[in-house]
Amino acid sequence: MDVNARALHIMPSVCQRNQPIHLHCFTGNVELVQLWTEKFNQIFFGYTAAVQNFNKDQLQGLECIPSNRILLETYSPDMSPKSKGCNTPAFIGDVASLAAAHRYVPATELLHQTSKNGYSLYGQ
């Protein structure tokens, strides 16, 4: 069974609808985004540099995420946006540029929004 299908089956029995959730390294399509948002109204979708290798369905999933529910992740030391070398949190701007290009917004706007989202989710 797919990990998302299994999580979607289990989580409603142990988490309330308003439970804040961070889906780390999300790679799902539009249908998966809709399934998660229907079950949980405080869901956040985290994106890494893996966006550079997304297929059409995954890119459509990224595009349909509400702006107040997207997060950016560097997932250090793996998933580097660079062709070689170790990943670092310093590459968050690169991740923002990759994701922003597919959401048709400036990277600075996406960085600002995802910072707000992180504060909203983690309360810092």
N, C-alpha and C positions, 0 to 999 in steps of 0.2 A: 504494500500500500504506500502511496506517495506520502511524504512527510507532512505536506500541507493538509491532505485529506484526513490523515490520522489526527493531526492537531485540531482541525476543525470539528472532528467527531468528539474528541476528548475535552477540549477546553470549555465548551459551554456548560459542562457538568461540574467544573471546578472553578470557573471564573464568572463573575457577574458581567452583564452587558457593558457596564461602565468601567470595567477594569482597564487601567492603562496598560497597553501592550506595545512593545517594540519588536516588530518582525525584522530581525537582523539579516542583512545580506539578501534582501528580497529580490526574487527573479521571476515573479509570477506575471501572468497575463491579465487582461481586463476582467475576465470571469472570476479569477482568483481574488483580485482586488475587491470586486463586488461581494463575493462570498464572505470575505473577512469583514468588510465594512457593514454588512447586514447583521452580522453576529455581534460585533463589538464597535461601539461608537467612540471609543478612545484609542483606536488603533493607529499606530505610526509605522510607516514602511521605510526601512533603511536601505539605502543604495550605496554601492561601492564602485570602484573602478571597473568592476565586471560589466558595467553598462557598455563599455567599449566593445564587448563581444555579444551583446544581446541580439536575439533574432527579432523579426518583425512583431511577433505576438508579445514578447517581453517589453519591447519599446512602447507598444500601445498601452501596456499595463503601467509603465512609468508615466506616460503622458496623462493617464486618467486619474492619477492620485490627486486628491484635493491638496492645494498648496499648504494647508494647515496640518497635513498629515504626513509630509515627507521629511525624511532625515538623510543626512549624508554621513558616510562612514569611510574611514581609510582602511580599516581592518588590517592594521599593522601587525606583523611584518609581511603578511601575504597580500595578494591582490594589488600589486603595484600598478599605478597608471603608466608607469615608465616601462619601456621595453625590457629592461633588465635592472637588477639591483634590488635591494631591500626596500620595502615600503616603509613609510614614516608618516606620522600625523601632519607633517609639513606639506604633504601632497593633497590636503583637503581642497585646496583651490583647483587642483587638476580634476578631482572627482566632481567638484561643482561645475567646472567647465564642460565635462563630458555629459553630465545629467542635464544641465541647463540647455545645451544645444538641442537635446531631444524634447525639451519642454518649451522651447522657443521663448526663453526668457534670458536676460543677462545673468551671468554667473554671480555677480554681486547681489542681485535681487534674490537669487536662490540661496546664497550664503546667509543673507539677512533673515530670510523666512525660516530656513532650517535652524538657525540659531534660536529664533523665537520658539520654534517647535520643540527643540531640545529642552529649553527652559520650561515650557508648558508640560512636557512629559515628566521630566525629572525634578521639577520644582526648585531649581537653583537660581 
